[in-house]
Every structure is written in C-alpha cells, then in structure tokens.
C-alpha cells in the first residue's frame, strides 16, 4: 500500500464531506470532456531521426509498426531522447516506431482507447481518469519515466511568501490535470477554500493553456502559475521567481509526473513488442543518466522537430535540471495524487486496483541486473 506521506502532503483542513460528495460522479469526466472540446489534438512526427532499420532486422510479433505517443515537453524526456537517439527503433527491429505528439492528456487517452496509438507517455491524472472511465478495461501503467519538473512560480512584486498567494490569481494548465490537483491540494493544506470547478475562492485558480501562460503572466492577468517544465522556466525568463518546487513536498523529493501506459488489448496481443519498448525505455533512461548534457541536447533537438523550435539555454537548462528520469512508476505517489483529487472534489473515489502491470518492466530490469520496482499493491493479479 502507499507509503505514508508527511503532513505537508496529507489531506486535511479541506472541503467538508458534503461538499466533496456533491456531483462527484459527474466531475470525474470533466477533465476528459472539457479538454476534448477545447481542440487539444496531436500531430504525427514526420522526421526520420530514428527510423533507420538495421540490415537483417526482424519484425516483432509480425507487426509493421508500433505507434507511440508523447508530449513535446521536457517532462517527457525519455520519449524525446529515445525517439531522437533511435533507442526505440533499435529495440523494435524491423517493426517501425511511429510517433504522435500530443498537446494534452485527454486527447492521448482518446487515441489509446481508439487504437490510434499503442503505447504512450502521459501524466498521472489523465492515466487515472482514463482507467476509471473505462472501469479498468482500457489501459495499464507499465513503467515510470520522469519525476519532478513542476514548480509554483510567482510575480515577486506581488508574492514574496506562501502566505501572499491568498487573494492572488494562480494559473494551472487545465481543470483537473495533475498540476491543477496539486495546487488545489496545497491550497487546502493552507486552510484556504476554493471551489474546484469555478476556481473561485481564497485563491483564484485560472485554468490556462501552457502555451499562453507566459503571455498571461506578461500582461498581468495572472500573478503566478503551478506548472510543469519548461513553462515554469519560461515564466522565470519573464521575471517570475520560483516560490515552491513541488518535489520538496514529497517523500525523498520524488513524485510521478510521467508514466508509460499501454492499451490492454495491445499488451495482451503483443507482449514482445511492449517488452521491446520497455527495454528501450530503460536503456534510454540509463543513457540519459550517464550522458546528461548529450541527452539534454538530444531532447532539445527533438523538441525543435516536434514543436518547430528549440528551447533557449536560459529555459532549457533549469528545466532539465529539475527533472529526474526513473523506471520506477512511483506508484505510491500516484495513489496519493488520486486521493488529492478526491479531496479537492474533482474525482470520485477511484478503484485503482489493477492499474499497474509491471511484469514486463521487472523482467527487463532483472535482465539488466537492476532492482525491480513496486506497484504499491495496485498491480493486476495474473
């Protein structure tokens, strides 16, 4: 079961029970439906950075391709580097690695559910929502990827301490996403009240697309933001300061920000292909750890391909410094994040038993001589 959290991460002093119960059954679908309606989409990656197939390579499971989804974000470092350096293609042999870049979790979950992609890198909240919406039938979390990379950055002229956040306008990327839940939980821990849907209360929570958050900060329409990298460092480049690094609120300063998920259908029908992708993911993380500067450059080159331009050094360097790649999905922290969403009034108590299947990951780790990782009691029972 999940490890106990320090007082700063335990819920408490939040909404009364009657408030939490109100409309919870409907609220669970809001992050998926509202974002799908906002036009968040994806784009196929057209570069051939890692599309070289070795002579004599064989297809895995007879598959022509494996379709992989991820975001053009620093917090998806494993996917960015594994793509650019060819680790996934090498592991898949003559089966082509095909990529789709997404702008938000709900659209990636929809793609996974529809069979448009097979495997994806995604944050914990969309994974929880996708699993719960399908009554535990559509996806599994099969590995970790990245920890950290989330900060509360603020206008130093208006906010000099955590107490100053009260009464201010703080942005999050979207209603019910991972950072939105984290901010609402932190607000409750301060003893303040915010309506989770409207964002109105002692703090005004402003749901703002990461792409326009720097403009919102520059115009003065927000006073700060609880956001992932590289948005946090973009705001710092605009004059904001880091008030809080979310990692400091977690045991060992580790919490899941990106997982690897797979459709259950694909996992059942093509375990060899899934194992190959996981082998490449583990190899990529090991290479990133051993070659941090080269890995940062590779990630930025892929970001340039995916988004149209690379990140400048004053944004890339601090963003890269704040993340840690990890094969461990840090399952206990995902369970805690789900609890925070429930207490904030954004999620009905989810049944997460079976959301993880770490069988193939642990097989790969044992083969590499690495320690196996835990599903915190939330794994599927074979």
C-alpha positions in Angstrom: 0.0 0.0 0.0 1.1 3.6 -0.4 3.8 4.9 1.8 2.6 7.3 4.4 3.0 11.0 3.5 4.4 13.8 5.6 1.9 16.3 7.0 2.5 18.6 4.1 1.1 16.0 1.7 -1.7 14.6 3.8 -5.1 15.9 3.0 -6.9 17.7 5.8 -8.4 21.0 6.6 -10.1 20.8 3.2 -13.7 20.7 2.0 -16.4 19.3 4.2 -17.7 15.8 3.3 -21.0 17.1 1.9 -19.1 19.4 -0.5 -16.9 16.6 -1.6 -19.8 14.3 -2.4 -21.7 16.9 -4.4 -21.7 15.9 -8.0 -18.6 13.7 -7.8 -20.0 11.2 -10.2 -20.2 13.8 -12.9 -16.9 15.5 -12.0 -14.8 12.6 -12.9 -15.5 13.1 -16.6 -14.8 16.8 -16.7 -11.1 16.8 -17.4 -11.6 14.4 -20.4 -14.7 16.1 -21.8 -13.8 19.7 -21.3 -10.4 19.3 -22.8 -11.6 17.3 -25.8 -13.9 20.2 -26.6 -11.1 22.7 -26.4 -9.4 21.4 -29.5 -6.4 19.7 -28.0 -5.0 17.5 -30.6 -2.0 15.7 -31.9 0.4 15.6 -34.8 2.2 12.8 -36.4 6.0 13.2 -36.2 7.4 13.4 -39.7 11.2 13.4 -39.0 13.3 10.3 -39.6 15.7 10.8 -36.7 15.5 7.2 -35.5 13.8 5.5 -38.5 17.0 3.7 -39.6 16.2 -0.1 -39.5 19.3 -2.3 -39.2 20.0 -4.7 -42.0 18.7 -8.1 -41.3 16.4 -6.9 -38.5 13.2 -8.9 -37.9 9.7 -7.7 -37.2 8.5 -8.2 -33.6 5.2 -10.1 -33.3 4.9 -9.7 -37.1 4.0 -6.1 -36.5 4.6 -3.5 -39.2 4.7 -0.7 -36.7 4.2 0.3 -33.0 2.6 3.7 -32.5 4.0 5.7 -29.7 2.5 8.9 -28.2 4.1 11.6 -26.1 4.2 15.3 -25.4 6.7 17.8 -26.7 7.6 18.6 -23.1 10.8 18.4 -21.1 8.9 16.1 -18.6 8.7 13.6 -21.4 12.4 13.4 -21.7 12.6 9.6 -22.0 10.3 9.6 -25.1 12.1 12.6 -26.6 15.6 11.2 -26.2 14.6 7.6 -27.0 13.0 8.8 -30.2 15.8 11.1 -31.3 18.7 8.7 -30.5 16.9 5.7 -32.0 16.6 3.5 -28.9 13.0 2.6 -29.6 13.7 1.7 -33.3 16.7 -0.3 -32.4 14.7 -2.4 -29.9 11.8 -2.9 -32.3 14.0 -4.3 -35.1 12.2 -4.2 -38.4 8.9 -3.1 -36.8 8.8 0.6 -37.4 8.4 3.0 -34.5 5.8 5.6 -35.4 5.2 8.7 -33.3 2.4 11.0 -32.5 2.9 14.2 -30.4 0.0 15.3 -28.2 -0.8 18.6 -26.5 -2.9 17.3 -23.6 -3.5 14.0 -21.8 -7.2 13.6 -22.7 -6.5 13.5 -26.4 -3.8 10.9 -25.9 -6.1 8.8 -23.8 -8.7 9.0 -26.5 -6.1 7.9 -29.1 -5.1 5.0 -26.9 -8.7 3.9 -26.4 -9.5 4.2 -30.1 -6.4 2.2 -31.1 -4.7 5.2 -32.8 -1.7 4.7 -30.6 -0.5 1.6 -28.8 1.8 3.0 -26.1 2.1 6.4 -24.6 4.0 8.7 -22.2 1.5 10.5 -20.1 0.9 12.2 -16.7 -0.8 10.5 -13.7 -4.1 12.4 -13.7 -5.1 11.5 -17.3 -4.0 7.9 -16.7 -6.2 7.7 -13.6 -9.1 9.3 -15.5 -8.7 7.0 -18.5 -8.5 3.9 -16.3 -11.5 4.9 -14.2 -13.7 6.0 -17.1 -13.2 2.6 -18.8 -13.9 0.8 -15.5 -10.4 -0.5 -15.6 -10.6 -2.0 -19.1 -8.6 0.2 -21.4 -5.1 0.8 -20.2 -2.3 -0.3 -17.9 0.6 1.7 -16.5 3.7 -0.3 -17.3 6.6 1.9 -16.2 7.7 5.2 -14.9 9.5 7.8 -16.8 10.1 11.1 -15.1 9.8 12.6 -11.6 9.7 16.2 -10.7 9.8 19.2 -13.0 6.8 21.1 -11.5 7.1 24.5 -9.8 5.0 27.3 -8.4 6.4 30.4 -9.9 5.1 33.9 -9.0 5.4 37.6 -9.6 8.0 38.7 -7.0 6.5 42.1 -6.8 3.1 40.7 -5.6 4.1 37.4 -3.9 7.1 37.1 -1.6 5.9 34.2 0.6 3.4 31.4 0.5 1.0 33.5 2.7 0.9 36.1 -0.1 -0.7 33.6 -2.5 -4.0 34.2 -0.8 -6.1 36.5 -2.8 -4.0 36.2 -5.9 -4.6 34.7 -9.4 -2.6 31.5 -10.0 -2.7 29.6 -13.3 -2.7 25.8 -13.8 -2.7 24.1 -17.3 -6.2 22.8 -17.2 -9.1 21.8 -15.0 -8.4 18.5 -13.2 -4.9 18.0 -14.6 -2.0 16.9 -12.4 -0.8 20.4 -11.6 -4.4 21.6 -11.0 -4.9 18.9 -8.4 -1.6 19.6 -6.8 -2.4 23.3 -6.4 -5.9 22.7 -5.1 -4.4 20.3 -2.5 -1.8 22.8 -1.5 -4.4 25.5 -1.1 -6.5 23.2 1.1 -3.4 22.5 3.3 -3.0 26.2 3.9 -6.6 26.2 5.3 -8.0 28.2 2.3 -11.1 27.5 0.3 -11.5 27.3 -3.5 -14.5 25.9 -5.5 -12.8 23.2 -7.5 -14.9 23.8 -10.7 -15.0 27.6 -10.9 -11.6 28.1 -9.4 -13.1 30.9 -7.3 -12.3 31.4 -3.6 -9.4 32.5 -1.4 -7.1 32.0 -4.4 -8.4 32.4 -8.0 -7.3 29.3 -9.9 -7.1 30.3 -13.6 -7.0 27.4 -16.0 -4.7 28.5 -18.8 -3.1 26.5 -21.7 0.7 26.3 -21.1 1.3 27.8 -24.5 -0.4 31.1 -23.5 0.6 31.2 -19.8 3.7 33.3 -20.4 1.6 35.9 -22.3 -0.9 35.9 -19.4 1.9 36.5 -16.9 3.4 39.2 -19.0 0.0 41.0 -19.3 -0.6 40.8 -15.6 -3.7 38.7 -15.9 -2.2 36.1 -13.6 0.1 36.5 -10.6 1.8 33.2 -10.8 1.4 29.6 -12.0 1.7 26.0 -10.8 3.1 24.5 -14.0 5.5 21.8 -15.4 8.7 22.5 -17.2 9.5 24.1 -19.5 6.6 26.5 -18.8 7.9 27.3 -15.3 11.3 28.3 -16.7 9.6 30.3 -19.4 7.9 32.4 -16.7 11.2 32.8 -14.8 12.7 34.2 -18.0 9.8 36.7 -17.9 10.8 37.8 -14.4 9.0 35.4 -12.2 10.6 33.6 -9.3 10.3 30.1 -8.0 8.3 30.1 -4.8 8.0 26.4 -4.5 9.4 23.3 -6.2 6.7 20.6 -5.8 9.3 17.9 -5.3 10.0 19.4 -1.8 6.5 18.4 -0.7 7.1 14.7 -1.4 9.0 11.9 0.4 12.5 11.7 -0.9 11.6 14.6 -3.2 10.1 12.1 -5.7 6.7 12.1 -7.3 5.4 10.8 -10.6 5.0 13.3 -13.4 5.2 11.0 -16.4 4.3 7.3 -16.8 4.3 4.8 -19.6 0.9 3.4 -20.5 -0.3 0.8 -22.9 -3.7 -0.3 -24.2 -4.7 -3.6 -22.5 -5.6 -5.1 -25.9 -2.1 -4.3 -27.3 -0.4 -5.6 -24.2 -2.3 -8.9 -24.4 -1.8 -9.4 -28.1 1.8 -8.1 -28.5 3.7 -8.6 -25.2 7.0 -9.0 -27.1 6.6 -5.5 -28.7 5.7 -4.0 -25.3 8.8 -5.6 -23.8 10.9 -4.2 -26.6 9.7 -0.7 -25.9 10.3 -1.1 -22.2 13.8 -2.3 -22.9 14.4 0.8 -24.9 12.9 3.0 -22.2 15.2 1.5 -19.6 18.2 1.8 -21.9 17.2 5.4 -22.7 17.0 6.4 -19.0 20.3 4.8 -18.3 21.9 6.7 -21.2 20.3 10.0 -20.0 21.7 9.5 -16.5 25.2 8.7 -17.9 25.2 11.4 -20.5 23.1 14.3 -19.1 24.5 17.1 -21.4 24.2 15.0 -24.6 20.8 13.8 -23.5 19.6 17.4 -22.9 20.9 18.4 -26.4 19.1 15.3 -28.0 15.8 16.2 -26.2 16.1 19.8 -27.4 16.7 18.7 -31.0 13.6 16.5 -30.9 11.6 19.4 -29.3 12.7 21.5 -32.2 11.4 18.9 -34.6 8.1 18.4 -32.7 7.3 22.0 -31.8 9.1 24.0 -34.5 11.8 25.5 -32.4 14.3 24.5 -29.7 14.3 25.9 -26.2 16.9 28.6 -25.5 19.5 27.7 -22.9 18.1 30.0 -20.2 14.9 27.9 -20.3 16.2 24.5 -21.2 19.0 24.3 -18.6 16.9 24.9 -15.4 14.0 22.8 -16.8 16.3 19.9 -17.4 18.0 20.3 -14.0 14.6 19.9 -12.2 13.6 16.5 -13.7 14.9 13.0 -12.9 14.3 10.1 -15.2 13.1 6.9 -13.5 12.0 3.4 -14.5 10.1 3.2 -11.2 6.5 4.5 -11.7 6.5 5.7 -8.0 3.1 4.0 -7.6 2.5 5.2 -4.0 2.6 8.8 -5.2 0.1 8.2 -8.0 -2.3 6.8 -5.3 -1.7 9.9 -3.2 -2.4 12.1 -6.2 -5.7 10.3 -6.8 -6.5 10.9 -3.1 -5.8 14.6 -3.5 -8.1 14.8 -6.5 -10.9 13.2 -4.5 -10.4 15.5 -1.5 -10.3 18.5 -3.9 -13.8 17.5 -5.2 -12.6 16.7 -8.7 -12.7 12.9 -8.7 -15.0 10.2 -7.3 -13.0 7.7 -5.2 -11.4 5.7 -7.9 -10.8 1.9 -7.8 -7.2 1.7 -8.9 -6.6 -2.0 -8.3 -5.0 -3.3 -11.5 -4.0 0.0 -13.0 -0.3 -1.3 -13.0 1.2 -4.2 -14.7 4.9 -4.1 -14.0 5.6 -7.7 -15.1 7.5 -6.9 -18.3 9.3 -3.9 -16.8 10.6 -6.0 -13.9 11.6 -8.8 -16.3 13.7 -6.2 -18.2 15.1 -4.7 -15.0 16.2 -8.2 -13.8 17.9 -8.9 -17.1 19.8 -5.6 -16.8 20.8 -6.5 -13.2 18.7 -3.7 -11.8 16.4 -3.9 -8.8 12.7 -4.5 -9.5 10.1 -1.9 -8.7 6.8 -2.0 -6.7 3.2 -1.4 -7.8 2.2 -0.3 -4.2 -0.5 -3.0 -4.2 -2.2 -1.6 -7.2 -1.0 -4.1 -9.7 -3.0 -6.6 -11.8 -3.0 -10.1 -10.5 -2.1 -12.6 -13.1 
